Amino acid sequence: QVQLEESGGGLVQAGSSLRLSCAASGRGFYSYTMGWFRQAPGKEREFVAAISANGGRTYYGDSVTGRFTISRDNAKNTGYLQINSLEPEDTAVYYCAARLRSTKSNPRSNKTYLSWGEGARITVSS
């Protein structure tokens, strides 16, 4: 099982861009589907994006527009979430998560992920 650590959050102005990173330690990062979720104050955790183990397939949440791009570099054991044109509504704690690539259920469900990072906070000021 991998351990995950997010980085790259911060306080930014609306219209800015950020790239979150998710560094994985442990064995076999290439065997895991990786996902990003976010949780805004007072709201439930929300699916943002997921990427297959080899990077060949990506999934995005319904509320996520073309401003978000998920990617990964298995050689570096790191996943990424690029967010452009940040809006105040993007303010949340962003979590990366991993699940075995053999898991067949919907990658949009947070219940299917085995490993979670501690989260990276993004605050967007207007």
VOKOL-569773 format. One line per field, with one value per atom (N, C-alpha, C, CB): residue in one letter; x, y negated, z negated. Coordinates in nm, 4 decimals, decimal comma. Glycine has a CB too. Layout:
BEGIN
aa	c(A|...)
u	c(X|...)
v	c(Y|...)
w	c(Z|...)
***
This chain:
BEGIN
aa	c(Q|Q|Q|Q|V|V|V|V|Q|Q|Q|Q|L|L|L|L|E|E|E|E|E|E|E|E|S|S|S|S|G|G|G|G|G|G|G|G|G|G|G|G|L|L|L|L|V|V|V|V|Q|Q|Q|Q|A|A|A|A|G|G|G|G|S|S|S|S|S|S|S|S|L|L|L|L|R|R|R|R|L|L|L|L|S|S|S|S|C|C|C|C|A|A|A|A|A|A|A|A|S|S|S|S|G|G|G|G|R|R|R|R|G|G|G|G|F|F|F|F|Y|Y|Y|Y|S|S|S|S|Y|Y|Y|Y|T|T|T|T|M|M|M|M|G|G|G|G|W|W|W|W|F|F|F|F|R|R|R|R|Q|Q|Q|Q|A|A|A|A|P|P|P|P|G|G|G|G|K|K|K|K|E|E|E|E|R|R|R|R|E|E|E|E|F|F|F|F|V|V|V|V|A|A|A|A|A|A|A|A|I|I|I|I|S|S|S|S|A|A|A|A|N|N|N|N|G|G|G|G|G|G|G|G|R|R|R|R|T|T|T|T|Y|Y|Y|Y|Y|Y|Y|Y|G|G|G|G|D|D|D|D|S|S|S|S|V|V|V|V|T|T|T|T|G|G|G|G|R|R|R|R|F|F|F|F|T|T|T|T|I|I|I|I|S|S|S|S|R|R|R|R|D|D|D|D|N|N|N|N|A|A|A|A|K|K|K|K|N|N|N|N|T|T|T|T|G|G|G|G|Y|Y|Y|Y|L|L|L|L|Q|Q|Q|Q|I|I|I|I|N|N|N|N|S|S|S|S|L|L|L|L|E|E|E|E|P|P|P|P|E|E|E|E|D|D|D|D|T|T|T|T|A|A|A|A|V|V|V|V|Y|Y|Y|Y|Y|Y|Y|Y|C|C|C|C|A|A|A|A|A|A|A|A|R|R|R|R|L|L|L|L|R|R|R|R|S|S|S|S|T|T|T|T|K|K|K|K|S|S|S|S|N|N|N|N|P|P|P|P|R|R|R|R|S|S|S|S|N|N|N|N|K|K|K|K|T|T|T|T|Y|Y|Y|Y|L|L|L|L|S|S|S|S|W|W|W|W|G|G|G|G|E|E|E|E|G|G|G|G|A|A|A|A|R|R|R|R|I|I|I|I|T|T|T|T|V|V|V|V|S|S|S|S|S|S|S|S)
u	c(0,0851|0,0000|0,0887|-0,0963|0,0516|0,1332|0,0902|0,1244|0,1844|0,1562|0,1621|0,2577|0,0746|0,0589|0,0773|-0,0782|0,1371|0,1550|0,1339|0,2952|0,0378|0,0091|0,0963|-0,1387|0,1177|0,1861|0,1389|0,3412|0,1642|0,1334|0,0132|0,1128|-0,0534|-0,1670|-0,1230|-0,2530|-0,2207|-0,1863|-0,3011|-0,0659|-0,2702|-0,3659|-0,3355|-0,3592|-0,4338|-0,4136|-0,5308|-0,3943|-0,5114|-0,6193|-0,6969|-0,5637|-0,8208|-0,9027|-0,8344|-1,0457|-0,8416|-0,7782|-0,6402|-0,7694|-0,5832|-0,4491|-0,4557|-0,3854|-0,3388|-0,3268|-0,2417|-0,2658|-0,2681|-0,1893|-0,1727|-0,2559|-0,0620|-0,0466|-0,0219|0,0702|-0,1126|-0,0948|-0,0145|-0,2311|0,0695|0,1455|0,1059|0,2978|0,1169|0,0888|0,2046|-0,0500|0,2927|0,4092|0,3742|0,5294|0,4062|0,3761|0,5033|0,3033|0,4977|0,6077|0,5550|0,6706|0,6448|0,6025|0,6177|0,4573|0,5711|0,5973|0,4800|0,6331|0,5126|0,4116|0,3149|0,3372|0,3619|0,2722|0,2080|0,3489|0,2804|0,2316|0,1143|0,3455|0,0876|-0,0221|-0,1520|0,0177|-0,1492|-0,2625|-0,3281|-0,2191|-0,4594|-0,5366|-0,5261|-0,6864|-0,5105|-0,4992|-0,6166|-0,3660|-0,6657|-0,7770|-0,7502|-0,9041|-0,8231|-0,8234|-0,9664|-0,7649|-0,9801|-1,1083|-1,0885|-1,1650|-1,1975|-1,1876|-1,3052|-1,1834|-1,2812|-1,3851|-1,3839|-1,3652|-1,4916|-1,5079|-1,5699|-1,5959|-1,5525|-1,6090|-1,7591|-1,5805|-1,8021|-1,9433|-2,0029|-2,0168|-1,9195|-1,9710|-1,9084|-1,9438|-1,9684|-1,9167|-1,7963|-2,0265|-1,7170|-1,6031|-1,6542|-1,5130|-1,5904|-1,6383|-1,5305|-1,6803|-1,5704|-1,4776|-1,4362|-1,5405|-1,3057|-1,2545|-1,2065|-1,1409|-1,1160|-1,0587|-0,9903|-0,9591|-0,9725|-0,8978|-0,8221|-0,9920|-0,7161|-0,6346|-0,5950|-0,5094|-0,5996|-0,5677|-0,4198|-0,6042|-0,3863|-0,2508|-0,1439|-0,2415|-0,1744|-0,0758|-0,0968|-0,0811|-0,1933|-0,2184|-0,3012|-0,0903|-0,3492|-0,4179|-0,5620|-0,4150|-0,6225|-0,7617|-0,7746|-0,8553|-0,8561|-0,8833|-1,0339|-0,8179|-1,0711|-1,2108|-1,2193|-1,2670|-1,3296|-1,3478|-1,4870|-1,3247|-1,4967|-1,6235|-1,7156|-1,6028|-1,8447|-1,9438|-1,9298|-2,0843|-1,8848|-1,8757|-1,7423|-1,8958|-1,6560|-1,5231|-1,5247|-1,4149|-1,4868|-1,4866|-1,3511|-1,5210|-1,3266|-1,2003|-1,0828|-1,2113|-1,1047|-0,9954|-0,9041|-1,0511|-0,9465|-0,8713|-0,8094|-0,9626|-0,6848|-0,6173|-0,5399|-0,5231|-0,5691|-0,4982|-0,3917|-0,5966|-0,2793|-0,1711|-0,0877|-0,0823|0,0063|0,0947|0,2260|0,0284|0,3290|0,4597|0,5034|0,5638|0,4843|0,5150|0,6636|0,4654|0,7474|0,8917|0,9289|0,9701|0,8491|0,8746|0,7816|0,8593|0,6971|0,6001|0,5174|0,6726|0,4736|0,4037|0,2856|0,4987|0,1767|0,0603|0,0414|-0,0653|-0,0357|-0,0533|-0,1983|0,0381|-0,2355|-0,3643|-0,3375|-0,4720|-0,3513|-0,3347|-0,4714|-0,2711|-0,4778|-0,6024|-0,5758|-0,6600|-0,6460|-0,6312|-0,7523|-0,6116|-0,7338|-0,8430|-0,9192|-0,9392|-0,8471|-0,9087|-1,0188|-0,8041|-1,1233|-1,2401|-1,2568|-1,3686|-1,3205|-1,3434|-1,4144|-1,4269|-1,4981|-1,5697|-1,4775|-1,6767|-1,3532|-1,2556|-1,1886|-1,1492|-1,2182|-1,1613|-1,2026|-1,2058|-1,1037|-1,1297|-0,9974|-1,2053|-1,0084|-0,8923|-0,8945|-0,8938|-0,7836|-0,7728|-0,6937|-0,7058|-0,7517|-0,6916|-0,6573|-0,7862|-0,5411|-0,5152|-0,5374|-0,3698|-0,5718|-0,6062|-0,5615|-0,7589|-0,5455|-0,5010|-0,5790|-0,3495|-0,6033|-0,6671|-0,6030|-0,8229|-0,6067|-0,5459|-0,6113|-0,5562|-0,5323|-0,5852|-0,6833|-0,4720|-0,6792|-0,7710|-0,9115|-0,7171|-0,9284|-1,0603|-1,1478|-1,0510|-1,2644|-1,3498|-1,4590|-1,4125|-1,4847|-1,5973|-1,5667|-1,6317|-1,6686|-1,6626|-1,5475|-1,7951|-1,4544|-1,3419|-1,3840|-1,2358|-1,5105|-1,5587|-1,6019|-1,6736|-1,6073|-1,6519|-1,5344|-1,7262|-1,5387|-1,4274|-1,4166|-1,4425|-1,5230|-1,5204|-1,4306|-1,6610|-1,3908|-1,3121|-1,1617|-1,3515|-1,1206|-0,9790|-0,9194|-0,9578|-0,8009|-0,7366|-0,6468|-0,6568|-0,5793|-0,4800|-0,5194|-0,3385|-0,4939|-0,5284|-0,4138|-0,6609|-0,3937|-0,3019|-0,3726|-0,2440|-0,2962|-0,3512|-0,4271|-0,2400|-0,4055|-0,4767|-0,3911|-0,5982|-0,4225|-0,3573|-0,4667|-0,2662|-0,4530|-0,5589|-0,5334|-0,5683|-0,6404|-0,6374|-0,7433|-0,6613|-0,7006|-0,7925|-0,7822|-0,7614|-0,8950|-0,8976|-0,9719|-0,9640|-0,9037|-0,9657|-1,0183|-0,8643|-1,1273|-1,1887|-1,1319|-1,3402)
v	c(0,1186|0,0000|-0,1237|-0,0005|-0,2221|-0,3422|-0,4450|-0,4018|-0,5298|-0,6459|-0,7686|-0,6574|-0,8638|-0,9789|-1,1092|-0,9763|-1,2054|-1,3372|-1,4436|-1,3508|-1,5324|-1,6407|-1,7629|-1,6786|-1,8422|-1,9701|-2,0632|-1,9525|-2,1904|-2,2870|-2,3750|-2,2167|-2,3549|-2,4399|-2,5778|-2,3752|-2,6633|-2,7958|-2,8929|-2,8489|-3,0179|-3,1277|-3,2009|-3,2250|-3,2083|-3,2700|-3,3595|-3,1637|-3,4439|-3,5298|-3,4599|-3,6648|-3,4974|-3,4434|-3,4710|-3,5047|-3,3728|-3,3840|-3,3222|-3,5265|-3,2903|-3,2300|-3,0824|-3,2474|-3,0242|-2,8810|-2,8169|-2,8547|-2,6914|-2,6141|-2,4733|-2,6120|-2,4109|-2,2689|-2,1973|-2,2431|-2,1084|-2,0238|-1,9008|-1,9835|-1,8584|-1,7354|-1,6351|-1,7625|-1,5096|-1,4004|-1,3023|-1,3294|-1,3053|-1,2179|-1,0877|-1,2867|-0,9778|-0,8453|-0,7765|-0,7586|-0,7161|-0,6334|-0,4929|-0,6919|-0,3974|-0,2596|-0,1983|-0,2481|-0,0784|-0,0056|-0,0081|0,1360|-0,0130|0,0122|-0,0987|0,1245|-0,2227|-0,3339|-0,3093|-0,4682|-0,2491|-0,2240|-0,1251|-0,1706|-0,0612|0,0347|-0,0271|0,1477|-0,1567|-0,2218|-0,3252|-0,2868|-0,3215|-0,4343|-0,5469|-0,3947|-0,6671|-0,7805|-0,8756|-0,8544|-0,9259|-1,0199|-1,1455|-0,9540|-1,2492|-1,3744|-1,4039|-1,4936|-1,4410|-1,4813|-1,6144|-1,3732|-1,6826|-1,8070|-1,8169|-1,9296|-1,8898|-1,9110|-2,0570|-1,8180|-2,1240|-2,2644|-2,2707|-2,3416|-2,3814|-2,3940|-2,3679|-2,5326|-2,2783|-2,2495|-2,1634|-2,3744|-2,1091|-2,0277|-1,8888|-2,0958|-1,7980|-1,6631|-1,6592|-1,5670|-1,5534|-1,5346|-1,5083|-1,4176|-1,5731|-1,5719|-1,5167|-1,7131|-1,4324|-1,3798|-1,4903|-1,2619|-1,4988|-1,5975|-1,5294|-1,6785|-1,4330|-1,3692|-1,2397|-1,4633|-1,1517|-1,0286|-0,9948|-0,9121|-0,9169|-0,8766|-0,7310|-0,9673|-0,6552|-0,5135|-0,4918|-0,4444|-0,3691|-0,3372|-0,3726|-0,1903|-0,3510|-0,3821|-0,5199|-0,2773|-0,5935|-0,7289|-0,7359|-0,7971|-0,6226|-0,6213|-0,6694|-0,4854|-0,6670|-0,7108|-0,8125|-0,5907|-0,9127|-1,0134|-1,0294|-1,1486|-1,0713|-1,0910|-1,2245|-0,9717|-1,2955|-1,4229|-1,4302|-1,5398|-1,5016|-1,5200|-1,6108|-1,5755|-1,5945|-1,6725|-1,8223|-1,6274|-1,8579|-1,9998|-2,0608|-2,0195|-1,9776|-2,0235|-2,0572|-1,9163|-2,1754|-2,2183|-2,1900|-2,3681|-2,2397|-2,2195|-2,2883|-2,2664|-2,3497|-2,4177|-2,3204|-2,5185|-2,1954|-2,0968|-1,9926|-2,0283|-1,9585|-1,8542|-1,7640|-1,9153|-1,6355|-1,5376|-1,4698|-1,4324|-1,4401|-1,3707|-1,2958|-1,4713|-1,2167|-1,1435|-1,1139|-1,0123|-1,0941|-1,0545|-0,9353|-1,1729|-0,8167|-0,6972|-0,6826|-0,5748|-0,7381|-0,7316|-0,8126|-0,7830|-0,9137|-0,9981|-0,9648|-1,1450|-0,8655|-0,8285|-0,9493|-0,7677|-1,0275|-1,1513|-1,1719|-1,2702|-1,2183|-1,2591|-1,4097|-1,1850|-1,4653|-1,6098|-1,6459|-1,6708|-1,7642|-1,8234|-1,9699|-1,8078|-2,0029|-2,1408|-2,2086|-2,1466|-2,3247|-2,3999|-2,5398|-2,4046|-2,5760|-2,7086|-2,7958|-2,6979|-2,9264|-3,0223|-2,9928|-3,0199|-2,9859|-2,9514|-3,0490|-2,9481|-2,9945|-3,0710|-3,0549|-3,0250|-3,1516|-3,1370|-3,0053|-3,2555|-2,9558|-2,8304|-2,7087|-2,8111|-2,7264|-2,6172|-2,6068|-2,6372|-2,6978|-2,6926|-2,5631|-2,8149|-2,4862|-2,3553|-2,2929|-2,2626|-2,1845|-2,0982|-1,9915|-2,0338|-1,9741|-1,8801|-1,7579|-1,9464|-1,6423|-1,5162|-1,4311|-1,4396|-1,3690|-1,2662|-1,1298|-1,2785|-1,0350|-0,9015|-0,7992|-0,8893|-0,6759|-0,5704|-0,4422|-0,5454|-0,3699|-0,2387|-0,1450|-0,2474|-0,0181|0,0781|0,0723|0,2191|0,0849|0,0754|0,1866|0,0781|0,2941|0,4054|0,3758|0,5309|0,2691|0,2326|0,1915|0,1193|0,2574|0,2360|0,1324|0,3650|0,0971|0,0079|-0,1337|0,0084|-0,2161|-0,3534|-0,4307|-0,4243|-0,4831|-0,5562|-0,6887|-0,5817|-0,7281|-0,8527|-0,8371|-0,9056|-0,7138|-0,6894|-0,6906|-0,5561|-0,7771|-0,7845|-0,6592|-0,9058|-0,5801|-0,4606|-0,3513|-0,4066|-0,3634|-0,2576|-0,2809|-0,2452|-0,3896|-0,4222|-0,3755|-0,5728|-0,3177|-0,2572|-0,3537|-0,1383|-0,4397|-0,5275|-0,6719|-0,4984|-0,7546|-0,8964|-0,9796|-0,9270|-1,0967|-1,1932|-1,2760|-1,2836|-1,3643|-1,4484|-1,5688|-1,4957|-1,5997|-1,7103|-1,8343|-1,7438|-1,9113|-2,0410|-2,1457|-2,0372|-2,2527|-2,3545|-2,4574|-2,4240|-2,4859|-2,5956|-2,6964|-2,5447|-2,8192|-2,9276|-3,0303|-2,9918|-3,0596|-3,1516|-3,2777|-3,0862|-3,3889|-3,5166|-3,5856|-3,6085|-3,6573|-3,7255|-3,8646|-3,7344)
w	c(0,0000|0,0000|0,0000|-0,1226|0,0794|0,0887|-0,0152|0,2292|-0,0501|-0,1342|-0,0447|-0,2545|-0,0711|0,0173|-0,0589|0,0843|0,0077|-0,0521|0,0541|-0,1162|0,0271|0,1199|0,0910|0,1127|0,1941|0,1790|0,2897|0,1828|0,2710|0,3751|0,3489|0,5003|0,2340|0,2030|0,1572|0,0969|0,1302|0,0805|0,0943|0,1530|0,0636|0,0761|0,2058|-0,0473|0,2935|0,4238|0,4580|0,5319|0,5565|0,6038|0,7148|0,6535|0,7275|0,8359|0,9697|0,8335|1,0570|1,1877|1,1938|1,2268|1,0767|1,0729|1,1091|0,9335|1,1205|1,1464|1,0380|1,2864|1,0114|0,9165|0,9710|0,7761|0,9319|0,9613|0,8293|1,0632|0,7953|0,6785|0,7176|0,6178|0,6259|0,6450|0,5383|0,6407|0,5740|0,4797|0,4895|0,5107|0,3907|0,3897|0,3194|0,3210|0,3835|0,3285|0,2830|0,4320|0,1671|0,1192|0,0961|-0,0110|0,0942|0,0889|0,2273|0,0384|0,2404|0,3638|0,4594|0,3328|0,5855|0,6857|0,7173|0,6461|0,7156|0,7508|0,8866|0,7518|0,9751|1,1115|1,1138|1,1988|1,0003|0,9906|0,9400|0,9004|0,9158|0,8526|0,9430|0,7243|0,9453|0,9961|0,8940|1,0225|0,9418|0,8510|0,8706|0,8727|0,7599|0,7668|0,6858|0,7182|0,7195|0,6424|0,5989|0,7265|0,4732|0,4173|0,3468|0,3195|0,3226|0,2469|0,1512|0,3414|0,0435|-0,0561|-0,0981|-0,1786|-0,0652|-0,1040|-0,2430|-0,0007|-0,3128|-0,4475|-0,4486|-0,5038|-0,5352|-0,5500|-0,4410|-0,5565|-0,3530|-0,2432|-0,2460|-0,1080|-0,1735|-0,1638|-0,0693|-0,1159|-0,0873|0,0007|0,1428|-0,0492|0,2391|0,3765|0,4692|0,4207|0,5614|0,6603|0,7567|0,7367|0,7829|0,8765|1,0040|0,8127|0,9905|1,1085|1,0686|1,1792|1,1665|1,1449|1,2723|1,1034|1,2553|1,3684|1,3501|1,3828|1,4573|1,4498|1,4180|1,5808|1,3852|1,3402|1,4436|1,3066|1,5699|1,6744|1,7356|1,7836|1,6833|1,7319|1,8581|1,7556|1,9046|2,0327|2,0287|2,0872|1,9117|1,8998|1,7878|1,8745|1,8104|1,7084|1,6912|1,7455|1,5716|1,5368|1,4631|1,4491|1,4842|1,4166|1,3565|1,5134|1,2451|1,1802|1,2605|1,0427|1,2367|1,3113|1,2863|1,2742|1,1665|1,1335|1,1760|0,9848|1,2310|1,2711|1,4191|1,2404|1,4506|1,5902|1,6528|1,6019|1,7705|1,8382|1,7712|1,9773|1,6568|1,5872|1,5141|1,4892|1,4956|1,4186|1,5123|1,3141|1,4854|1,5616|1,4668|1,6675|1,4729|1,3904|1,4753|1,3305|1,4124|1,4829|1,3795|1,5653|1,4276|1,3366|1,4065|1,2878|1,3258|1,3747|1,2905|1,3674|1,3424|1,2644|1,2357|1,3366|1,3211|1,2961|1,1720|1,4184|1,1413|1,0240|0,9076|1,0610|0,9246|0,8202|0,7763|0,6985|0,8714|0,8397|0,9325|0,8483|0,8731|0,9496|0,9386|0,9014|1,0310|1,0362|1,0647|1,1423|1,0171|1,0537|1,0861|0,9378|1,2113|1,2566|1,2544|1,3999|1,1897|1,1842|1,2370|1,0392|1,3402|1,3994|1,3682|1,5510|1,3812|1,3606|1,2319|1,4799|1,1225|0,9945|0,9585|0,8840|0,8994|0,8563|0,7059|0,9316|0,6408|0,4952|0,4605|0,4428|0,5505|0,5259|0,5246|0,6306|0,5677|0,5628|0,4255|0,6709|0,3366|0,2023|0,1332|0,1191|0,0916|0,0324|-0,0098|0,1321|-0,0821|-0,1048|0,0038|-0,2498|0,0718|0,1821|0,1360|0,3054|0,1586|0,1169|0,2386|0,0229|0,2355|0,3356|0,2701|0,3940|0,3522|0,3045|0,4081|0,2767|0,3638|0,4546|0,4283|0,4391|0,5342|0,5206|0,6220|0,5419|0,5961|0,6858|0,8237|0,6276|0,9250|1,0613|1,0929|1,1613|1,0155|1,0379|0,9856|0,9720|0,9110|0,8594|0,9746|0,7548|0,9867|1,1036|1,0819|1,1437|0,9591|0,9322|0,9783|0,7832|0,9726|1,0209|0,9561|0,9939|1,0324|0,9728|0,9103|1,0775|0,9303|0,8726|0,7271|0,9542|0,6788|0,5415|0,4465|0,5314|0,3454|0,2511|0,1659|0,1618|0,1582|0,0733|0,1298|0,0553|0,2541|0,3178|0,3082|0,4625|0,2470|0,2398|0,1071|0,2575|0,1146|-0,0014|-0,0769|0,0414|-0,0042|-0,0645|-0,0390|-0,0089|-0,1404|-0,1309|-0,1869|-0,2067|-0,1268|-0,1834|-0,2899|-0,0738|-0,3528|-0,4591|-0,4044|-0,5505|-0,2792|-0,2167|-0,2008|-0,2964|-0,0991|-0,0743|-0,0609|0,0549|-0,1361|-0,1361|-0,0273|-0,2735|0,0468|0,1432|0,1021|0,2896|0,0881|0,0577|0,1697|-0,0816|0,2313|0,3440|0,3024|0,4683|0,3077|0,2712|0,3968|0,1966|0,3782|0,4938|0,5136|0,4765)
***
